[in-house]
Amino acid sequence: MEILTVPIQELVFDPVNPRAHPTENISAIRESLKRFGQVLPVLVRDSDSQIVAGNGTVMAMQELGWQECQIALYDGNDQECRALSVALNRTGELAMWDENNLAAAVGELRASGFEAMESLGFDPQILGDLTSQFQAAGGEVPQPTAPGEEWVGMPEHEQQSEPFCLNIMFDTEEEREAAVKELRLFVIKRTTRTWSTTWGKERLNDYSGERFEDAG
């Protein structure tokens, strides 16, 4: 794949981009760019320089005052570009956090003196919780297990065969934001879906006064 450096002003934002980029998302991208620079190219349609993947990245670059960025060209028609845009966003959304490994990664970074924690994209409260979880486990880094073996790290957490996933419908965006902030949940789908451990589910029950069931 050939990587080109072009003026940002030559790029065209996707007018019907299926992925929304709220302020918190652009802020997280901006902090990452400030700390690490551009490490992945923006995918651009060869025929007209319209962005296929990386609209949010380019928005953050503009906020930082960048004049150039690196791109990779995709020689696809309108149908292929639209399908690829949806697929790239959806496949990333389907991934989930391994909380044990995430806590270990955050705890290790703090312990090593890494100063740009804001570049990770997490709320400071969540970073604090993850650090505490790492410390409570004795500051041990999870060791890989062979396929089929039971994970034995972080013993204070109940072992689960699959991540706990909860779907919640809110009447307004403000109510959703308030619940996420109060409960310190990992949001994996901005509109209605959140992810949490069993601990998070108990807090949800206390918070709402209702009993939530696991999403199937």
Residue pairs with C-beta under 8 A, 6 or more apart in sequence:
1 41
1 72
2 72
2 73
3 41
3 70
3 71
3 72
4 70
4 71
4 72
4 73
5 68
5 69
5 70
5 71
6 49
6 68
6 69
6 71
7 67
7 68
8 58
8 61
8 62
8 66
8 67
8 68
8 69
9 67
10 49
11 42
11 44
11 49
11 50
11 51
11 58
11 69
11 71
12 48
12 49
12 50
12 51
13 50
13 51
13 55
13 58
13 59
14 50
14 51
14 52
14 55
14 85
17 51
17 55
17 85
18 85
18 86
18 89
19 55
19 56
19 85
19 89
20 190
21 55
21 56
21 59
22 190
25 56
26 56
26 59
26 60
26 63
28 121
29 56
29 57
29 59
29 60
29 121
30 60
30 63
30 64
31 116
31 118
31 119
31 121
32 119
32 121
33 57
33 60
33 61
33 64
33 66
34 64
34 119
35 116
35 119
36 119
38 57
38 61
38 69
38 70
40 54
40 57
41 54
41 70
41 71
41 72
42 51
42 53
42 54
42 57
42 58
42 69
42 70
42 71
42 72
43 51
43 52
43 53
43 54
43 71
43 72
43 74
43 84
43 88
44 50
44 51
44 52
44 54
44 71
44 72
44 73
44 74
45 51
45 52
45 73
45 74
45 76
45 81
46 73
46 74
46 75
47 75
50 81
51 58
52 74
52 76
52 81
52 84
52 85
52 88
53 84
53 85
53 88
53 89
57 69
58 69
61 69
74 81
74 84
76 84
93 188
93 189
96 163
96 165
96 188
96 195
97 163
97 186
97 188
97 195
99 130
99 133
99 157
99 197
100 142
100 151
100 153
100 154
100 157
101 142
102 130
103 130
103 131
103 133
103 134
103 137
103 154
104 134
104 137
104 140
104 141
104 142
106 117
106 120
106 122
106 127
106 130
106 131
106 134
107 130
107 131
107 133
107 134
107 135
107 139
108 134
108 141
109 117
109 120
110 117
110 127
110 131
111 139
117 124
117 127
118 124
120 127
122 130
123 181
123 184
125 184
126 184
126 186
129 184
133 154
136 156
137 153
137 154
137 155
137 156
140 153
142 151
142 153
142 154
143 153
145 151
145 152
150 159
151 159
157 197
157 198
157 199
158 198
160 198
163 195
164 195
164 196
164 197
164 198
164 200
164 201
164 214
165 193
165 195
165 214
165 215
166 193
166 194
166 195
166 196
166 201
166 204
166 212
166 214
166 215
167 192
167 193
167 215
168 176
168 179
168 192
168 193
168 194
168 212
169 192
170 176
170 179
170 192
176 191
176 192
179 185
179 207
180 187
180 194
182 207
183 194
183 196
183 200
183 203
183 204
183 207
184 200
185 194
185 195
185 196
185 200
186 194
186 195
186 196
187 193
187 194
187 195
188 194
188 195
196 203
196 204
201 212
201 214
204 212
205 211
205 212
